[in-house]
Amino acid sequence: HVLHLAFFASLSIVCVLVSVVGTMVMLGWYLGSIESILICIIAGFSVDYVVHLAHAYEIAKGDTYARITEAFGDLGISVFNGMITSVVASIPLFFCQLQFFAKFGTFLCLTIAFSWVFANFVFMSLLAQLKIPLKEKGCRL
């Protein structure tokens, strides 16, 4: 019933992965041990925001517009605040002397920013434009 939510969420996560790895290449990073470790953890960082919005959309009541409004109303500010705190937490790492921590700060900032942008502007926009209906869940005894 919610296969399209899972598909669009997965598409959003893949877009984050491609965007972050592409940005790493544009920054001139070569594939070494640090970059390999960072690439392994991209999916874990990129899944958070889209899954929260997908869940809020799924449990909301009403048509597509009402679900999107309720999802943003319930979790939009929490997702935004989570993004802000993660980005702010990554800023001190930019100034580290150890290469791992400096690259991790850049990586974290990029992953969180791309994840938030794709979750809010791509994932939710796809749901709004395609208007695929969800069945209301009732209580089964």
C-alpha atoms as an extended CHARMM CRD file, in Angstrom:
* protein
*
       141  EXT
         1         1  HSD       CA              0.0000000000        0.0000000000        0.0000000000  PROA      1               0.0000000000
         2         2  VAL       CA              2.8300000000        2.3640000000        0.7130000000  PROA      2               0.0000000000
         3         3  LEU       CA              5.2910000000        0.9540000000       -1.7820000000  PROA      3               0.0000000000
         4         4  HSD       CA              5.4950000000        4.3080000000       -3.5370000000  PROA      4               0.0000000000
         5         5  LEU       CA              6.5700000000        5.9740000000       -0.2740000000  PROA      5               0.0000000000
         6         6  ALA       CA              9.3830000000        3.4500000000        0.1150000000  PROA      6               0.0000000000
         7         7  PHE       CA             10.3970000000        3.8710000000       -3.5360000000  PROA      7               0.0000000000
         8         8  PHE       CA             10.4690000000        7.6870000000       -3.3850000000  PROA      8               0.0000000000
         9         9  ALA       CA             12.3040000000        7.6210000000       -0.0370000000  PROA      9               0.0000000000
        10        10  SER       CA             14.8820000000        5.2370000000       -1.5150000000  PROA      10              0.0000000000
        11        11  LEU       CA             15.2110000000        7.4890000000       -4.5510000000  PROA      11              0.0000000000
        12        12  SER       CA             15.8360000000       10.4510000000       -2.2590000000  PROA      12              0.0000000000
        13        13  ILE       CA             18.5390000000        8.5180000000       -0.3840000000  PROA      13              0.0000000000
        14        14  VAL       CA             20.2270000000        7.5150000000       -3.6650000000  PROA      14              0.0000000000
        15        15  CYS       CA             20.1770000000       11.1630000000       -4.7610000000  PROA      15              0.0000000000
        16        16  VAL       CA             21.9090000000       12.1310000000       -1.5180000000  PROA      16              0.0000000000
        17        17  LEU       CA             24.5340000000        9.4110000000       -2.0290000000  PROA      17              0.0000000000
        18        18  VAL       CA             25.2580000000       10.5270000000       -5.5870000000  PROA      18              0.0000000000
        19        19  SER       CA             25.3350000000       14.2000000000       -4.6080000000  PROA      19              0.0000000000
        20        20  VAL       CA             27.7320000000       13.7120000000       -1.7010000000  PROA      20              0.0000000000
        21        21  VAL       CA             30.0990000000       11.4280000000       -3.6310000000  PROA      21              0.0000000000
        22        22  GLY       CA             29.9800000000       13.8210000000       -6.5980000000  PROA      22              0.0000000000
        23        23  THR       CA             30.8150000000       16.7370000000       -4.3290000000  PROA      23              0.0000000000
        24        24  MET       CA             33.6920000000       14.7600000000       -2.8290000000  PROA      24              0.0000000000
        25        25  VAL       CA             35.0750000000       14.2690000000       -6.3390000000  PROA      25              0.0000000000
        26        26  MET       CA             34.6140000000       17.9750000000       -7.1310000000  PROA      26              0.0000000000
        27        27  LEU       CA             36.5250000000       18.8310000000       -3.9430000000  PROA      27              0.0000000000
        28        28  GLY       CA             39.4380000000       16.7970000000       -5.3040000000  PROA      28              0.0000000000
        29        29  TRP       CA             39.2360000000       14.0000000000       -2.7510000000  PROA      29              0.0000000000
        30        30  TYR       CA             40.7400000000       10.6940000000       -3.8500000000  PROA      30              0.0000000000
        31        31  LEU       CA             39.4380000000        7.3370000000       -2.7210000000  PROA      31              0.0000000000
        32        32  GLY       CA             41.5460000000        6.4790000000        0.2870000000  PROA      32              0.0000000000
        33        33  SER       CA             40.8220000000        4.8650000000        3.6210000000  PROA      33              0.0000000000
        34        34  ILE       CA             39.1690000000        7.9970000000        5.0560000000  PROA      34              0.0000000000
        35        35  GLU       CA             36.9010000000        8.4820000000        2.0500000000  PROA      35              0.0000000000
        36        36  SER       CA             36.0060000000        4.7700000000        2.0200000000  PROA      36              0.0000000000
        37        37  ILE       CA             34.8890000000        4.9510000000        5.6460000000  PROA      37              0.0000000000
        38        38  LEU       CA             32.8540000000        8.0780000000        4.9530000000  PROA      38              0.0000000000
        39        39  ILE       CA             31.1460000000        6.5460000000        1.9110000000  PROA      39              0.0000000000
        40        40  CYS       CA             30.1760000000        3.5160000000        4.0120000000  PROA      40              0.0000000000
        41        41  ILE       CA             28.2490000000        5.6750000000        6.4760000000  PROA      41              0.0000000000
        42        42  ILE       CA             26.4900000000        7.9930000000        4.0070000000  PROA      42              0.0000000000
        43        43  ALA       CA             23.2970000000        5.9310000000        3.8930000000  PROA      43              0.0000000000
        44        44  GLY       CA             22.9290000000        6.0080000000        7.6730000000  PROA      44              0.0000000000
        45        45  PHE       CA             23.1310000000        9.7870000000        7.8000000000  PROA      45              0.0000000000
        46        46  SER       CA             20.9830000000       10.3700000000        4.7230000000  PROA      46              0.0000000000
        47        47  VAL       CA             17.9930000000        8.2420000000        5.7230000000  PROA      47              0.0000000000
        48        48  ASP       CA             16.8520000000       10.1510000000        8.8150000000  PROA      48              0.0000000000
        49        49  TYR       CA             14.9010000000       13.1230000000        7.4510000000  PROA      49              0.0000000000
        50        50  VAL       CA             13.1560000000       11.3770000000        4.5700000000  PROA      50              0.0000000000
        51        51  VAL       CA             11.9980000000        8.5150000000        6.8020000000  PROA      51              0.0000000000
        52        52  HSD       CA             10.5800000000       10.9020000000        9.3930000000  PROA      52              0.0000000000
        53        53  LEU       CA              8.6330000000       12.8120000000        6.7420000000  PROA      53              0.0000000000
        54        54  ALA       CA              7.4600000000        9.5960000000        5.0400000000  PROA      54              0.0000000000
        55        55  HSD       CA              6.1790000000        8.2280000000        8.3510000000  PROA      55              0.0000000000
        56        56  ALA       CA              4.4090000000       11.4890000000        9.1910000000  PROA      56              0.0000000000
        57        57  TYR       CA              2.8330000000       11.4920000000        5.7190000000  PROA      57              0.0000000000
        58        58  GLU       CA              1.7130000000        7.8750000000        6.0610000000  PROA      58              0.0000000000
        59        59  ILE       CA              0.0020000000        8.2670000000        9.4340000000  PROA      59              0.0000000000
        60        60  ALA       CA             -1.6720000000       11.5730000000        8.5370000000  PROA      60              0.0000000000
        61        61  LYS       CA             -5.3460000000       11.6280000000        7.6090000000  PROA      61              0.0000000000
        62        62  GLY       CA             -7.0060000000       13.0980000000        4.5390000000  PROA      62              0.0000000000
        63        63  ASP       CA             -6.0440000000       13.6920000000        0.9390000000  PROA      63              0.0000000000
        64        64  THR       CA             -2.5240000000       14.3390000000       -0.3330000000  PROA      64              0.0000000000
        65        65  TYR       CA             -2.5670000000       18.0560000000        0.4610000000  PROA      65              0.0000000000
        66        66  ALA       CA             -3.7990000000       17.4280000000        4.0150000000  PROA      66              0.0000000000
        67        67  ARG       CA             -1.2000000000       14.7040000000        4.5580000000  PROA      67              0.0000000000
        68        68  ILE       CA              1.6600000000       16.8980000000        3.3390000000  PROA      68              0.0000000000
        69        69  THR       CA              0.4620000000       19.8250000000        5.4470000000  PROA      69              0.0000000000
        70        70  GLU       CA              0.1630000000       17.6070000000        8.5110000000  PROA      70              0.0000000000
        71        71  ALA       CA              3.5470000000       15.9400000000        7.9080000000  PROA      71              0.0000000000
        72        72  PHE       CA              5.3020000000       19.3000000000        7.6410000000  PROA      72              0.0000000000
        73        73  GLY       CA              3.2850000000       20.6450000000       10.5670000000  PROA      73              0.0000000000
        74        74  ASP       CA              4.0860000000       17.6960000000       12.8370000000  PROA      74              0.0000000000
        75        75  LEU       CA              7.7020000000       16.9860000000       11.9380000000  PROA      75              0.0000000000
        76        76  GLY       CA              8.8640000000       19.8050000000        9.6680000000  PROA      76              0.0000000000
        77        77  ILE       CA             10.2700000000       21.9530000000       12.4710000000  PROA      77              0.0000000000
        78        78  SER       CA             11.8610000000       18.9500000000       14.1960000000  PROA      78              0.0000000000
        79        79  VAL       CA             13.5420000000       17.8550000000       10.9660000000  PROA      79              0.0000000000
        80        80  PHE       CA             14.7140000000       21.4290000000       10.3590000000  PROA      80              0.0000000000
        81        81  ASN       CA             16.1020000000       21.7620000000       13.8890000000  PROA      81              0.0000000000
        82        82  GLY       CA             17.8410000000       18.4000000000       13.5550000000  PROA      82              0.0000000000
        83        83  MET       CA             19.4770000000       19.6120000000       10.3590000000  PROA      83              0.0000000000
        84        84  ILE       CA             20.5740000000       22.9010000000       11.9430000000  PROA      84              0.0000000000
        85        85  THR       CA             22.0990000000       21.2340000000       15.0150000000  PROA      85              0.0000000000
        86        86  SER       CA             23.9520000000       18.6600000000       12.9110000000  PROA      86              0.0000000000
        87        87  VAL       CA             25.3700000000       21.2950000000       10.5650000000  PROA      87              0.0000000000
        88        88  VAL       CA             26.3970000000       23.5260000000       13.4700000000  PROA      88              0.0000000000
        89        89  ALA       CA             28.0330000000       20.5340000000       15.1820000000  PROA      89              0.0000000000
        90        90  SER       CA             30.0590000000       19.8090000000       12.0420000000  PROA      90              0.0000000000
        91        91  ILE       CA             31.4730000000       23.3510000000       11.7240000000  PROA      91              0.0000000000
        92        92  PRO       CA             34.1900000000       23.0140000000       14.4290000000  PROA      92              0.0000000000
        93        93  LEU       CA             35.4750000000       19.9250000000       12.6370000000  PROA      93              0.0000000000
        94        94  PHE       CA             36.3730000000       22.0810000000        9.6150000000  PROA      94              0.0000000000
        95        95  PHE       CA             39.2270000000       23.5700000000       11.6260000000  PROA      95              0.0000000000
        96        96  CYS       CA             40.7580000000       20.3200000000       12.8960000000  PROA      96              0.0000000000
        97        97  GLN       CA             44.3730000000       19.5840000000       12.0860000000  PROA      97              0.0000000000
        98        98  LEU       CA             43.7760000000       15.8480000000       11.7090000000  PROA      98              0.0000000000
        99        99  GLN       CA             42.6790000000       15.1120000000        8.1650000000  PROA      99              0.0000000000
       100       100  PHE       CA             40.0730000000       12.5410000000        9.2140000000  PROA      100             0.0000000000
       101       101  PHE       CA             38.1640000000       14.9910000000       11.4060000000  PROA      101             0.0000000000
       102       102  ALA       CA             38.3890000000       17.8360000000        8.8900000000  PROA      102             0.0000000000
       103       103  LYS       CA             37.0570000000       15.6170000000        6.1130000000  PROA      103             0.0000000000
       104       104  PHE       CA             34.4260000000       14.1410000000        8.4100000000  PROA      104             0.0000000000
       105       105  GLY       CA             33.1440000000       17.6380000000        9.2180000000  PROA      105             0.0000000000
       106       106  THR       CA             32.8570000000       18.4870000000        5.5300000000  PROA      106             0.0000000000
       107       107  PHE       CA             31.2730000000       15.1310000000        4.7960000000  PROA      107             0.0000000000
       108       108  LEU       CA             28.7550000000       15.4430000000        7.6450000000  PROA      108             0.0000000000
       109       109  CYS       CA             27.7600000000       18.9610000000        6.6350000000  PROA      109             0.0000000000
       110       110  LEU       CA             27.3010000000       17.9300000000        2.9820000000  PROA      110             0.0000000000
       111       111  THR       CA             25.3490000000       14.7760000000        3.8120000000  PROA      111             0.0000000000
       112       112  ILE       CA             23.0060000000       16.5020000000        6.2410000000  PROA      112             0.0000000000
       113       113  ALA       CA             22.4020000000       19.4500000000        3.9050000000  PROA      113             0.0000000000
       114       114  PHE       CA             21.7440000000       17.2800000000        0.8460000000  PROA      114             0.0000000000
       115       115  SER       CA             19.5630000000       14.9300000000        2.8910000000  PROA      115             0.0000000000
       116       116  TRP       CA             17.4110000000       17.7850000000        4.1730000000  PROA      116             0.0000000000
       117       117  VAL       CA             17.0710000000       19.3700000000        0.7350000000  PROA      117             0.0000000000
       118       118  PHE       CA             16.1210000000       16.1140000000       -0.9810000000  PROA      118             0.0000000000
       119       119  ALA       CA             13.6920000000       15.0980000000        1.7780000000  PROA      119             0.0000000000
       120       120  ASN       CA             11.8780000000       18.4270000000        1.8620000000  PROA      120             0.0000000000
       121       121  PHE       CA             12.0270000000       19.5730000000       -1.7440000000  PROA      121             0.0000000000
       122       122  VAL       CA             12.2320000000       16.3840000000       -3.8120000000  PROA      122             0.0000000000
       123       123  PHE       CA             10.5200000000       13.6630000000       -1.7680000000  PROA      123             0.0000000000
       124       124  MET       CA              7.6250000000       15.7540000000       -0.5230000000  PROA      124             0.0000000000
       125       125  SER       CA              7.2470000000       17.4630000000       -3.9140000000  PROA      125             0.0000000000
       126       126  LEU       CA              6.9880000000       14.0860000000       -5.6380000000  PROA      126             0.0000000000
       127       127  LEU       CA              4.2450000000       13.0460000000       -3.2220000000  PROA      127             0.0000000000
       128       128  ALA       CA              2.4230000000       16.3410000000       -3.7760000000  PROA      128             0.0000000000
       129       129  GLN       CA              2.6030000000       16.1830000000       -7.5630000000  PROA      129             0.0000000000
       130       130  LEU       CA              1.7460000000       12.5100000000       -8.0560000000  PROA      130             0.0000000000
       131       131  LYS       CA             -1.1200000000       12.4840000000       -5.5130000000  PROA      131             0.0000000000
       132       132  ILE       CA             -1.0830000000        8.7020000000       -5.0750000000  PROA      132             0.0000000000
       133       133  PRO       CA             -3.8770000000        7.9550000000       -2.6010000000  PROA      133             0.0000000000
       134       134  LEU       CA             -3.2860000000        6.0190000000        0.6060000000  PROA      134             0.0000000000
       135       135  LYS       CA             -5.9790000000        3.9220000000        2.1840000000  PROA      135             0.0000000000
       136       136  GLU       CA             -7.1190000000        5.0730000000        5.5930000000  PROA      136             0.0000000000
       137       137  LYS       CA             -6.1460000000        2.6100000000        8.2790000000  PROA      137             0.0000000000
       138       138  GLY       CA             -8.9180000000        1.6050000000       10.6010000000  PROA      138             0.0000000000
       139       139  CYS       CA             -8.8610000000       -0.3000000000       13.8250000000  PROA      139             0.0000000000
       140       140  ARG       CA             -9.1530000000       -4.0490000000       13.2910000000  PROA      140             0.0000000000
       141       141  LEU       CA            -10.2780000000       -6.1920000000       16.1830000000  PROA      141             0.0000000000
